[in-house]
Amino acid sequence: MTTALPESIRALKAAHTPLEIHPRALWAPFETFFASHGITLWKEARGYGSMEPPDDRVRAPDGFFYRMVNPRRPEEFSQPGFTHTLATVCPGRTSDGRDVVIRIVSIGDEGLNHRVALERLSTGNVASLIGNHTVPVLQWLELENVTFAVQPLLSPSDPLSMYAYEDVEDLLKTMVQMLEGVAFCHSKLVAHFDLWDGNFLSNYNGDPGPAWIATHDRDKPVPPFRSTFPFKIYIIDFETCVHFDEESDPSTRFVTGLPPTMQNGVYRRLRYPELSSDTPYDPFLVDVWQLGTRFKCLLMGYSELAPDEDDDAPLEGGESAEDEEDPEGLRSIPAAIVALVDRMIEVDPAKRPTAAVALAELRNIMAKLSKDELKAPV
């Protein structure tokens, strides 16, 4: 079969998308291949990298998406769209109506760390284990030297800082899910290395939820949302991960420098303290710092964005969420939770808890809170 296959993941990402070329155009050579496996790729829609389903069928229920009735138009079922900004992924619809995301995981030897992580975390029986929050791989497909992972289509956005929380319990349950997912990855000796906004998704994929953190009137109760269905958070995008063999000596599970796949020495995320020296460091504790920083931003109302958004220059050391102006943070947060999060973002990694320890402490704190404390508005 002759197709214009991409030479490398790096070349695919360097394509002029989505302004000059719609990313969907880069997947045209794969249409026949996926059709032979019962998958029809979504089609282009108007807008910045926008895509829409290939037919008018309602998405088949698969346990990976829930939606709410639109109170203004309860008879309507809005078809969720997809913003195609990464050339390495493309949505598709199976012959039985399930919506999936197809990801180019590896091309030749490039991306093998990503593939190993998904094989270890998301493939086979391990994908259904309680406590595992990685997105299952429904099917592996190969075309010449290109390996694809077919996974369920989840929410379009990271839910952590989007939807308002009903109360302290609602917030802490979300934090538990995220910590539980990271701890599970670590138990399989996979460090994610990029736990920032956009790399946690959920199984809510319908109209916007009833209340957003940014716009909700905090003097009014938050309508129930996560508590009304089996809300679950998933971790995605293991491109920059590192992993170690189970037989490896724990004393060798260290790395130096930037995470894998970071190009040209540029790191456009908040810099973790370990980057301030050339000393080998524990990547699992970097995950703890990143997640703790996200929690701190949420609790205090800080932005998660790196202070310097210049695409041509690496960030300088020393930036942190605390450098932002102080907007209004969440209320009624137990002091023990704040103290735990502060330990997760300690500059000295030796003072940070592991993800498993942090998870156990968070659950223990929740168990000791009274009903009134759990139901306090945030």
C-alpha positions as CSV (number, residue, x, y, z in Angstrom):
1,M,0.0,0.0,0.0
2,T,1.5,3.3,-1.1
3,T,0.8,6.3,1.2
4,A,2.5,9.6,1.9
5,L,3.5,8.6,5.4
6,P,5.1,11.1,7.8
7,E,8.9,10.6,8.1
8,S,8.9,11.4,11.9
9,I,6.8,12.7,14.7
10,R,9.0,15.8,14.9
11,A,8.3,16.5,11.2
12,L,4.6,16.0,11.7
13,K,4.5,18.4,14.6
14,A,6.4,20.9,12.5
15,A,3.8,21.0,9.8
16,H,2.2,24.4,9.3
17,T,-1.0,23.8,11.3
18,P,-3.7,24.7,12.0
19,L,-3.6,28.2,10.5
20,E,-2.0,27.4,7.1
21,I,-3.2,23.8,6.8
22,H,-6.0,22.1,8.6
23,P,-4.4,19.2,10.6
24,R,-7.0,16.9,9.2
25,A,-5.4,17.2,5.8
26,L,-2.3,15.5,7.1
27,W,-4.4,12.4,7.9
28,A,-5.9,12.0,4.4
29,P,-3.3,9.3,3.5
30,F,-4.7,7.2,6.4
31,E,-8.4,7.3,5.4
32,T,-8.5,4.0,3.5
33,F,-6.3,2.2,6.1
34,F,-8.6,3.2,9.0
35,A,-11.7,2.4,6.9
36,S,-10.4,-1.1,6.5
37,H,-10.4,-1.3,10.3
38,G,-14.0,0.0,10.7
39,I,-13.1,3.6,11.6
40,T,-14.1,6.7,9.7
41,L,-12.1,9.8,10.4
42,W,-14.0,12.9,11.4
43,K,-14.2,15.7,8.8
44,E,-13.2,19.3,8.7
45,A,-15.5,22.0,10.1
46,R,-15.3,25.7,10.0
47,G,-13.1,27.4,12.5
48,Y,-9.6,27.1,14.0
49,G,-8.8,23.4,13.5
50,S,-12.5,22.5,14.1
51,M,-13.8,19.0,13.3
52,E,-17.2,17.3,13.3
53,P,-18.4,13.7,13.2
54,P,-18.5,12.1,9.8
55,D,-22.2,11.3,10.0
56,D,-25.4,12.3,11.8
57,R,-25.6,9.3,14.1
58,V,-25.7,10.0,17.9
59,R,-22.6,8.8,19.6
60,A,-23.0,5.3,20.9
61,P,-22.9,5.0,24.7
62,D,-19.5,3.6,25.7
63,G,-19.0,4.7,29.3
64,F,-16.5,7.3,28.4
65,F,-18.8,10.3,27.9
66,Y,-21.7,11.8,29.7
67,R,-23.8,14.9,28.9
68,M,-26.4,17.1,30.6
69,V,-29.8,18.0,29.3
70,N,-29.6,21.5,27.9
71,P,-32.3,23.4,30.0
72,R,-33.0,25.8,27.2
73,R,-33.4,23.1,24.5
74,P,-34.0,19.8,26.3
75,E,-35.1,18.1,23.1
76,E,-31.7,18.7,21.4
77,F,-28.7,16.5,21.5
78,S,-25.6,18.6,20.6
79,Q,-22.9,16.7,18.7
80,P,-19.6,17.4,20.5
81,G,-16.9,18.9,18.3
82,F,-13.2,18.5,18.3
83,T,-10.5,21.1,18.0
84,H,-7.7,19.6,16.0
85,T,-4.6,21.5,17.0
86,L,-2.1,18.5,17.3
87,A,-1.2,16.8,14.0
88,T,-0.4,13.6,15.9
89,V,-4.1,13.0,16.9
90,C,-7.3,12.7,14.9
91,P,-10.8,11.7,16.0
92,G,-12.7,8.9,14.3
93,R,-16.0,7.1,14.5
94,T,-16.2,3.3,14.6
95,S,-18.7,1.3,12.5
96,D,-20.8,0.8,15.7
97,G,-21.0,4.5,16.4
98,R,-18.3,4.9,19.1
99,D,-16.2,8.0,19.0
100,V,-12.4,7.5,19.4
101,V,-9.2,9.5,19.2
102,I,-6.4,8.0,17.1
103,R,-2.9,8.9,18.2
104,I,0.3,8.4,16.3
105,V,2.4,7.0,19.2
106,S,5.6,6.1,17.4
107,I,7.2,6.3,14.0
108,G,10.1,3.9,13.8
109,D,12.2,4.3,17.0
110,E,10.8,7.7,17.7
111,G,8.2,7.6,20.5
112,L,9.1,4.2,21.8
113,N,9.0,5.5,25.4
114,H,5.4,6.7,24.8
115,R,4.5,3.3,23.4
116,V,6.0,1.4,26.3
117,A,4.1,3.6,28.8
118,L,0.8,2.9,27.1
119,E,1.5,-0.8,26.8
120,R,2.3,-0.9,30.5
121,L,-0.6,1.3,31.7
122,S,-3.4,1.3,29.2
123,T,-3.3,-2.1,27.4
124,G,-5.1,-5.3,28.4
125,N,-6.3,-6.2,31.9
126,V,-4.3,-3.4,33.6
127,A,-6.4,-0.8,31.9
128,S,-9.5,-1.8,33.9
129,L,-7.8,-1.9,37.3
130,I,-9.4,0.3,40.0
131,G,-7.2,3.3,40.6
132,N,-5.9,3.4,37.0
133,H,-6.7,6.7,35.4
134,T,-4.9,6.3,32.1
135,V,-7.1,6.2,29.0
136,P,-7.4,2.6,27.8
137,V,-6.0,1.6,24.4
138,L,-8.9,0.0,22.6
139,Q,-6.8,-1.1,19.7
140,W,-3.2,-1.0,18.4
141,L,-2.8,-0.5,14.7
142,E,0.3,-0.4,12.5
143,L,0.9,0.9,9.0
144,E,4.5,0.2,7.9
145,N,6.6,1.9,10.6
146,V,3.8,4.0,12.1
147,T,2.1,2.8,15.3
148,F,-1.4,4.1,16.2
149,A,-3.3,3.8,19.5
150,V,-7.1,4.0,19.3
151,Q,-8.6,5.4,22.5
152,P,-12.0,6.7,23.6
153,L,-12.8,10.3,22.9
154,L,-13.0,12.1,26.2
155,S,-13.8,15.7,27.3
156,P,-12.5,18.6,25.2
157,S,-11.0,20.4,28.2
158,D,-9.1,19.8,31.4
159,P,-11.8,19.9,34.2
160,L,-9.7,20.8,37.2
161,S,-10.0,24.6,37.0
162,M,-13.1,24.8,34.8
163,Y,-16.2,23.6,36.6
164,A,-17.1,25.1,40.0
165,Y,-17.1,22.8,43.0
166,E,-20.2,22.1,45.0
167,D,-18.3,21.9,48.3
168,V,-15.1,20.8,50.0
169,E,-15.9,17.2,49.5
170,D,-16.4,17.7,45.7
171,L,-13.0,19.4,45.5
172,L,-11.2,16.8,47.5
173,K,-12.7,13.9,45.5
174,T,-11.3,15.5,42.4
175,M,-7.9,15.9,44.0
176,V,-8.0,12.2,45.1
177,Q,-8.7,11.0,41.6
178,M,-5.7,13.0,40.2
179,L,-3.3,11.8,42.9
180,E,-4.6,8.3,42.6
181,G,-3.9,8.3,38.8
182,V,-0.4,9.6,39.3
183,A,0.3,7.1,42.1
184,F,-0.8,4.3,39.8
185,C,1.5,5.4,37.1
186,H,4.4,5.5,39.6
187,S,3.5,2.0,40.8
188,K,4.2,0.8,37.2
189,L,7.5,2.9,37.2
190,V,6.2,5.5,34.7
191,A,6.8,9.2,35.5
192,H,4.6,11.4,33.4
193,F,6.7,14.6,33.5
194,D,4.0,16.9,32.1
195,L,1.0,17.0,34.4
196,W,-0.1,20.5,33.4
197,D,-3.4,21.9,32.2
198,G,-4.7,19.9,29.2
199,N,-3.2,16.5,30.2
200,F,-6.1,15.6,32.5
201,L,-9.4,15.0,30.8
202,S,-12.8,13.6,32.0
203,N,-15.7,11.5,30.9
204,Y,-17.9,14.6,30.5
205,N,-18.3,15.5,26.9
206,G,-21.5,17.5,26.3
207,D,-22.7,21.0,26.7
208,P,-20.8,23.1,29.3
209,G,-21.4,22.2,32.9
210,P,-23.8,24.1,35.0
211,A,-21.3,26.5,36.7
212,W,-17.8,27.6,35.8
213,I,-15.2,28.7,38.3
214,A,-14.4,31.8,36.4
215,T,-18.0,33.1,36.1
216,H,-20.0,31.6,38.9
217,D,-21.5,34.0,41.5
218,R,-19.8,32.7,44.6
219,D,-22.7,34.0,46.8
220,K,-24.9,31.4,45.2
221,P,-24.8,27.6,45.7
222,V,-23.1,25.6,43.0
223,P,-25.6,23.3,41.3
224,P,-24.7,19.6,41.6
225,F,-22.6,18.3,38.7
226,R,-19.8,15.8,39.4
227,S,-22.0,14.1,42.1
228,T,-24.8,13.4,39.6
229,F,-22.9,10.8,37.5
230,P,-19.8,8.5,37.7
231,F,-17.4,11.4,37.0
232,K,-13.9,10.1,36.3
233,I,-10.6,11.9,35.5
234,Y,-8.1,10.5,33.1
235,I,-4.4,11.2,32.4
236,I,-3.4,11.7,28.8
237,D,-0.3,12.4,26.7
238,F,2.7,10.4,27.9
239,E,5.0,11.7,25.2
240,T,7.5,13.2,27.6
241,C,7.3,10.4,30.1
242,V,10.2,8.3,31.4
243,H,9.9,4.7,32.6
244,F,12.2,2.2,34.3
245,D,12.3,-1.6,34.2
246,E,10.8,-3.5,37.1
247,E,14.1,-5.2,37.6
248,S,16.0,-1.9,37.7
249,D,17.9,-0.9,40.9
250,P,15.9,1.9,42.6
251,S,19.1,3.8,43.1
252,T,19.4,4.1,39.3
253,R,15.9,5.6,38.7
254,F,17.1,9.2,38.2
255,V,17.4,11.5,35.2
256,T,19.2,14.7,34.3
257,G,18.3,17.8,32.3
258,L,15.0,18.5,30.5
259,P,12.3,15.8,30.0
260,P,12.5,13.7,26.9
261,T,11.3,15.1,23.6
262,M,11.9,18.7,24.7
263,Q,13.5,20.3,21.7
264,N,16.3,22.9,21.6
265,G,16.6,23.2,25.3
266,V,13.3,25.1,25.5
267,Y,10.9,24.4,28.3
268,R,7.6,26.3,28.2
269,R,6.1,25.0,31.4
270,L,6.6,26.2,35.0
271,R,10.2,25.1,35.7
272,Y,10.5,22.6,38.5
273,P,13.3,23.3,41.1
274,E,15.4,20.3,39.9
275,L,16.2,22.2,36.7
276,S,18.3,24.7,38.7
277,S,21.3,22.3,38.8
278,D,22.8,19.5,36.8
279,T,22.4,17.0,39.6
280,P,20.5,13.8,38.7
281,Y,17.0,13.9,40.1
282,D,13.9,11.7,40.8
283,P,11.3,12.2,38.0
284,F,8.6,10.8,40.2
285,L,9.0,13.7,42.6
286,V,8.8,16.1,39.7
287,D,5.3,14.7,39.0
288,V,4.4,15.4,42.7
289,W,5.7,19.0,42.4
290,Q,3.8,19.6,39.1
291,L,0.5,18.2,40.5
292,G,1.0,20.0,43.8
293,T,1.6,23.2,41.9
294,R,-1.7,22.7,40.0
295,F,-3.5,22.1,43.3
296,K,-1.9,25.3,44.8
297,C,-3.0,27.3,41.8
298,L,-6.5,26.1,42.1
299,L,-6.7,26.7,45.9
300,M,-5.2,30.1,45.7
301,G,-6.6,31.3,42.4
302,Y,-3.2,31.6,40.6
303,S,-2.7,31.1,36.9
304,E,-1.1,27.8,35.8
305,L,0.6,29.5,32.8
306,A,4.3,30.0,32.8
307,P,5.1,33.7,33.4
308,D,7.2,34.0,30.1
309,E,5.2,32.9,27.1
310,D,7.9,33.9,24.6
311,D,8.1,31.0,22.1
312,D,11.7,31.7,21.2
313,A,13.4,31.7,24.6
314,P,13.6,29.2,27.5
315,L,12.1,30.3,30.8
316,E,14.5,31.6,33.4
317,G,14.7,29.8,36.7
318,G,12.8,30.9,39.8
319,E,9.3,31.3,38.5
320,S,6.5,29.9,40.4
321,A,2.8,30.2,40.9
322,E,3.4,32.5,43.9
323,D,4.8,35.2,41.6
324,E,1.3,35.9,40.2
325,E,-1.0,38.6,41.7
326,D,-3.3,37.1,44.4
327,P,-6.8,36.8,43.0
328,E,-9.5,35.3,45.2
329,G,-8.8,31.8,46.2
330,L,-11.1,29.0,47.3
331,R,-12.8,29.1,50.7
332,S,-13.1,26.7,53.6
333,I,-10.1,24.6,52.6
334,P,-8.9,22.6,55.6
335,A,-5.4,23.7,56.9
336,A,-4.2,20.1,56.7
337,I,-4.9,20.1,52.9
338,V,-3.0,23.4,52.4
339,A,-0.1,21.9,54.4
340,L,0.0,18.8,52.3
341,V,0.0,20.7,49.1
342,D,2.8,22.9,50.4
343,R,4.9,19.8,51.1
344,M,4.2,18.6,47.5
345,I,5.8,21.8,46.1
346,E,8.8,21.9,48.4
347,V,11.9,23.2,46.6
348,D,13.9,20.4,48.1
349,P,12.5,17.2,46.5
350,A,13.6,15.1,49.6
351,K,11.0,17.0,51.6
352,R,8.1,16.1,49.2
353,P,5.9,13.1,49.8
354,T,5.7,10.4,47.1
355,A,2.4,10.3,45.2
356,A,1.3,7.2,47.1
357,V,2.1,8.9,50.5
358,A,0.3,12.1,49.5
359,L,-2.7,10.1,48.3
360,A,-2.9,8.2,51.6
361,E,-2.6,11.4,53.6
362,L,-5.3,13.1,51.5
363,R,-7.7,10.2,52.1
364,N,-6.9,10.2,55.8
365,I,-7.6,14.0,56.1
366,M,-10.9,13.5,54.3
367,A,-11.9,10.7,56.6
368,K,-11.4,12.9,59.7
369,L,-13.4,15.9,58.4
370,S,-16.9,16.3,59.8
371,K,-20.0,16.4,57.5
372,D,-20.3,20.2,58.0
373,E,-16.6,20.6,57.0
374,L,-17.1,18.4,53.9
375,K,-20.2,20.3,52.8
376,A,-18.8,23.7,53.3
377,P,-18.9,25.8,50.1
378,V,-15.6,26.7,48.4
